[in-house]
Amino acid sequence: MEQDDHSPVLALIREDRLPGQPVADTHLLTGRAREGLAEVTTLVVSDAGDQIAGVVQCAVRTSDEAA
């Protein structure tokens, strides 16, 4: 994921936010939210016009190897 993708990716995540979930910010993609995680992979899907259509982020929690 490129730096230019951060803003539209965060906007997409915010649109899907459920009540009680924290608001997504740049730390979700780059900062403390990744502490204790390994193999962080972000997949950004774009449409034919190169507009972001979806995003998923997966990781392994190092404390217990949970994925």
MARTI-69152 format. One line per 5 residues: number of its first residue (from 1); for each residue x, y, z of N, C-alpha, C. Coordinates in nm, 3 decimals. Example, Ala and Ser with C-alpha at 12.3 -4.5 7.8 and 13.67 -1.06 7.14 Angstrom:
2
1	1.319/-0.569/0.780/1.230/-0.450/0.780/1.320/-0.330/0.780; 1.285/-0.225/0.708/1.367/-0.106/0.714/1.290/0.003/0.787;
This chain:
67
1	0.084/-0.116/0.000/0.000/0.000/0.000/0.089/0.123/0.000; 0.058/0.214/-0.088/0.135/0.337/-0.101/0.081/0.443/-0.005; 0.163/0.541/0.027/0.123/0.651/0.115/-0.003/0.721/0.062; -0.013/0.737/-0.069/-0.130/0.803/-0.129/-0.259/0.725/-0.106; -0.248/0.597/-0.074/-0.366/0.514/-0.050/-0.423/0.532/0.090;
6	-0.345/0.585/0.182/-0.388/0.591/0.323/-0.521/0.662/0.342; -0.536/0.780/0.285/-0.658/0.858/0.307/-0.782/0.787/0.254; -0.784/0.739/0.128/-0.904/0.669/0.083/-0.928/0.536/0.154; -0.822/0.468/0.194/-0.838/0.342/0.268/-0.902/0.370/0.403; -0.855/0.471/0.473/-0.912/0.505/0.603/-1.057/0.549/0.589;
11	-1.090/0.621/0.482/-1.229/0.662/0.458/-1.317/0.539/0.439; -1.269/0.440/0.367/-1.345/0.317/0.344/-1.366/0.242/0.476; -1.262/0.234/0.558/-1.273/0.166/0.688/-1.373/0.240/0.777; -1.368/0.371/0.779/-1.459/0.450/0.862/-1.605/0.428/0.821; -1.630/0.410/0.691/-1.766/0.387/0.644/-1.822/0.256/0.696;
16	-1.737/0.159/0.725/-1.779/0.027/0.773/-1.775/0.015/0.926; -1.739/0.121/0.994/-1.720/0.116/1.139/-1.851/0.085/1.210; -1.844/-0.005/1.305/-1.958/-0.040/1.388/-1.958/0.045/1.514; -2.076/0.068/1.574/-2.081/0.144/1.699/-1.990/0.081/1.805; -1.915/0.164/1.872/-1.825/0.118/1.976/-1.683/0.091/1.930;
21	-1.662/0.077/1.798/-1.527/0.058/1.747/-1.455/0.192/1.745; -1.324/0.191/1.768/-1.250/0.317/1.761/-1.246/0.369/1.617; -1.236/0.500/1.604/-1.226/0.562/1.472/-1.090/0.529/1.412; -1.089/0.487/1.287/-0.964/0.454/1.219/-0.885/0.580/1.191; -0.756/0.576/1.222/-0.667/0.687/1.188/-0.537/0.631/1.130;
26	-0.444/0.717/1.100/-0.320/0.672/1.034/-0.242/0.573/1.120; -0.258/0.577/1.253/-0.188/0.482/1.339/-0.234/0.339/1.313; -0.358/0.323/1.266/-0.408/0.190/1.233/-0.325/0.127/1.122; -0.279/0.208/1.029/-0.205/0.157/0.915/-0.054/0.155/0.937; -0.003/0.240/1.025/0.142/0.253/1.034/0.199/0.249/1.174;
31	0.118/0.271/1.276/0.175/0.296/1.408/0.156/0.187/1.510; 0.119/0.228/1.630/0.113/0.140/1.745/0.016/0.024/1.727; -0.080/0.038/1.640/-0.175/-0.071/1.616/-0.104/-0.196/1.566; 0.018/-0.179/1.512/0.094/-0.292/1.459/0.190/-0.353/1.560; 0.204/-0.293/1.677/0.295/-0.348/1.777/0.251/-0.488/1.816;
36	0.345/-0.580/1.824/0.315/-0.717/1.861/0.264/-0.802/1.746; 0.266/-0.744/1.625/0.218/-0.818/1.508/0.334/-0.845/1.413; 0.326/-0.957/1.346/0.425/-0.992/1.244/0.351/-1.025/1.115; 0.423/-1.027/1.007/0.367/-1.062/0.878/0.243/-0.979/0.845; 0.249/-0.848/0.872/0.135/-0.760/0.842/0.126/-0.745/0.690;
41	0.010/-0.777/0.637/-0.014/-0.767/0.494/-0.140/-0.685/0.471; -0.131/-0.585/0.386/-0.246/-0.504/0.350/-0.274/-0.523/0.201; -0.395/-0.561/0.169/-0.437/-0.579/0.031/-0.540/-0.472/-0.002; -0.510/-0.391/-0.102/-0.601/-0.287/-0.147/-0.651/-0.326/-0.285; -0.782/-0.330/-0.300/-0.844/-0.366/-0.427/-0.897/-0.239/-0.492;
46	-0.863/-0.221/-0.619/-0.912/-0.103/-0.690/-0.995/-0.146/-0.811; -1.082/-0.056/-0.855/-1.165/-0.085/-0.972/-1.091/-0.045/-1.099; -1.158/-0.058/-1.212/-1.095/-0.029/-1.341/-1.051/0.116/-1.353; -1.115/0.206/-1.278/-1.078/0.347/-1.279/-0.973/0.381/-1.175; -0.913/0.278/-1.113/-0.809/0.293/-1.011/-0.860/0.359/-0.883;
51	-0.991/0.346/-0.856/-1.049/0.393/-0.731/-1.051/0.277/-0.633; -1.022/0.305/-0.507/-1.017/0.199/-0.406/-1.158/0.144/-0.384; -1.170/0.012/-0.397/-1.298/-0.055/-0.382/-1.306/-0.140/-0.256; -1.193/-0.176/-0.198/-1.192/-0.257/-0.078/-1.052/-0.269/-0.020; -1.047/-0.308/0.106/-0.919/-0.323/0.173/-0.931/-0.428/0.283;
56	-0.826/-0.505/0.301/-0.820/-0.600/0.411/-0.677/-0.601/0.463; -0.663/-0.611/0.594/-0.531/-0.616/0.655/-0.527/-0.739/0.745; -0.425/-0.821/0.729/-0.408/-0.944/0.807/-0.271/-0.943/0.873; -0.262/-1.011/0.986/-0.134/-1.019/1.057/-0.134/-1.140/1.149; -0.017/-1.171/1.200/-0.001/-1.276/1.300/0.036/-1.208/1.432;
61	-0.038/-1.237/1.537/-0.006/-1.184/1.669/0.106/-1.268/1.726; 0.221/-1.205/1.751/0.341/-1.280/1.790/0.329/-1.345/1.928; 0.246/-1.293/2.015/0.240/-1.348/2.151/0.186/-1.491/2.154; 0.099/-1.525/2.060/0.042/-1.660/2.060/0.026/-1.719/1.919; 0.085/-1.653/1.820/0.082/-1.700/1.681/-0.057/-1.699/1.620;
66	-0.153/-1.626/1.682/-0.288/-1.619/1.626/-0.286/-1.536/1.499; -0.362/-1.580/1.402/-0.372/-1.507/1.275/-0.509/-1.449/1.260;
